[in-house]
């Protein structure tokens, strides 16, 4: 073991659906359902992350330490995106009304799960300790402030914060120009 990230050979043995070049996944990352996870080029996943379920990660993406991606309903992360430390993406959520059981350990017919795909479009970024709920679309270039909760879609090129997250202003699009210097 030469470093803290899996080698390409070790990544192949994990059984990922696909992975590109320059993929750095921490050996301390927990991966469930690897056959349902696709990873692009130039991606880094740090220590103590959880990748579970149907997940598609684009190019030039960083998923910071202690983040969890629960992909039962699907998670799609575009290019040049970032997930700051301790973020959680819930593409599925139990019904907490009391009308249904809550647990993966009880018969499925007794539960009610809202499972819908989360999409992070290109150039979007999640601030630390943020939570994203099922079915949310984070618009192109949208960024989210720290400790925010997203229950509704975020507009393209917006800056949003809070619980629940609300847009506070528009974001510059200059990162699109800058990305051309990276990806050619």
Secondary structure in CASP SS format (residue, H / E / C, confidence):
PFRMAT SS
TARGET T0000
AUTHOR 0000-0000-0000
METHOD secondary structure of the structure
MODEL  1
X C 1.00
X C 1.00
X C 1.00
X C 1.00
X E 1.00
X C 1.00
X C 1.00
X H 1.00
X H 1.00
X H 1.00
X H 1.00
X H 1.00
X H 1.00
X H 1.00
X C 1.00
X C 1.00
X C 1.00
X E 1.00
X E 1.00
X C 1.00
X C 1.00
X C 1.00
X E 1.00
X E 1.00
X E 1.00
X E 1.00
X C 1.00
X C 1.00
X C 1.00
X E 1.00
X E 1.00
X E 1.00
X C 1.00
X H 1.00
X H 1.00
X H 1.00
X E 1.00
X E 1.00
X E 1.00
X C 1.00
X C 1.00
X C 1.00
X E 1.00
X E 1.00
X E 1.00
X C 1.00
X C 1.00
X C 1.00
X C 1.00
X E 1.00
X E 1.00
X E 1.00
X E 1.00
X E 1.00
X E 1.00
X E 1.00
X E 1.00
X C 1.00
X C 1.00
X C 1.00
X E 1.00
X E 1.00
X E 1.00
X C 1.00
X C 1.00
X C 1.00
X C 1.00
X E 1.00
X E 1.00
X E 1.00
X E 1.00
X E 1.00
X E 1.00
X E 1.00
X E 1.00
X E 1.00
X E 1.00
X C 1.00
X C 1.00
X C 1.00
X C 1.00
X E 1.00
X E 1.00
X C 1.00
X C 1.00
X C 1.00
X C 1.00
X E 1.00
X E 1.00
X E 1.00
X C 1.00
X E 1.00
X E 1.00
X E 1.00
X C 1.00
X C 1.00
X C 1.00
X C 1.00
X C 1.00
X C 1.00
X E 1.00
X C 1.00
X C 1.00
X C 1.00
X C 1.00
X C 1.00
X C 1.00
X H 1.00
X H 1.00
X H 1.00
X E 1.00
X C 1.00
X E 1.00
X E 1.00
X E 1.00
X C 1.00
X C 1.00
X E 1.00
X E 1.00
X E 1.00
X C 1.00
X C 1.00
X C 1.00
X C 1.00
X E 1.00
X E 1.00
X C 1.00
X C 1.00
X C 1.00
X C 1.00
X E 1.00
X E 1.00
X C 1.00
X C 1.00
X C 1.00
X C 1.00
X E 1.00
X E 1.00
X C 1.00
X C 1.00
X C 1.00
X C 1.00
X E 1.00
X E 1.00
X C 1.00
X C 1.00
X C 1.00
X C 1.00
X E 1.00
X E 1.00
X C 1.00
X C 1.00
X C 1.00
X E 1.00
X C 1.00
X C 1.00
X C 1.00
X E 1.00
X E 1.00
X E 1.00
X E 1.00
X C 1.00
X E 1.00
X C 1.00
X C 1.00
X E 1.00
X E 1.00
X E 1.00
X E 1.00
X E 1.00
X C 1.00
X C 1.00
X C 1.00
X H 1.00
X H 1.00
X H 1.00
X H 1.00
X H 1.00
X H 1.00
X H 1.00
X H 1.00
X H 1.00
X H 1.00
X C 1.00
END
